[in-house]
Amino acid sequence: MSVLLLGLNHFRKLNEVYGHLGCDEALSQIGSRIRDGANSGDVFARIGDDEFALCLAGMGPRKRSEGCRCVARGRQKPVQIG
């Protein structure tokens, strides 16, 4: 098993500009993207204000790297707020 920890950069600035509702929307979109990129046996959780954890179950090094890249690409896409 591997554990992937993800933190969002500049989350505090996002909160200052869009407030709690805007941040909730952004977190929801990003969380959905991470979950959609995960396999059915993986465990996904939000562990902090702007932090997520993804436990990758039963993956070899190649599959694990592919999974990490997929999750990273989903996190980098812009979110729509408002």
N, C-alpha and C positions, 0 to 999 in steps of 0.2 A: 504494500500500500504506500502511496505517496500522498503528501499533503501540500496543496498549492495555496499560498496565502496571497491575497490581493488587496492592495490599498489604493484608494483613489487620490490622485494628486489634486491640490487646490480646492478641496471640498469646502473648506472654510470660506473661501472667496465666493463660491457658488451660493452658500448659505446667506452671505451678506447681500448678494444681489437679488436672489430669488426667494429667500425666506424658507421656512420649513416645508411649505407645500411644494415648492419647486424642487427642493432637495429630495423630498419623498418620491416625487415623480421620477427624478433622475435615478435614484436608487432602485426603484421598481424596474425601470427599463434595463439598467445594467445587470441587476440580479436575474432578470428573465433571460438575458443574453448568455450569462454564464451558465445558468441552469440548462438552457437549450443546447449548449455546447458540451454538456456533460453526458456521460453514458448512464444508462438506467441503474447500474449498480453503484454509482458514485454517490457520495453524501455531500450536500451543499448547504452552507449556513452563512448567515450574516453574523459576524462575531463582534462588531463594534460599529461606531458611527459611520465610518467609511471603509470598513474592512470586511472581507469575505474569506471563507475557507472552503476549499473543495478537496475532498478526500477521493483520490483516484484509486479505485480498487482493482487489483489483479492486472496491472498493465506492465508490459515490458518497457525497456528504455525507449524504443522507437515510438510505440503507441503513446507513451507518457509525453514525449516531446511534441508529438502531433496534437495531443489534447491541450497542452499548455499554449501552443501557438494559436489554436482555435479560440480558446478563451481570451487570450490577449487581443486578438483581432476584434472580437466582439466588444471588448471593453474600450477600444480606441475609437469606435464609431461615435459620431455626435449624438446627443440625446435631444429630444424635442420637449421643451418645457412651455407650458401655457396653453 
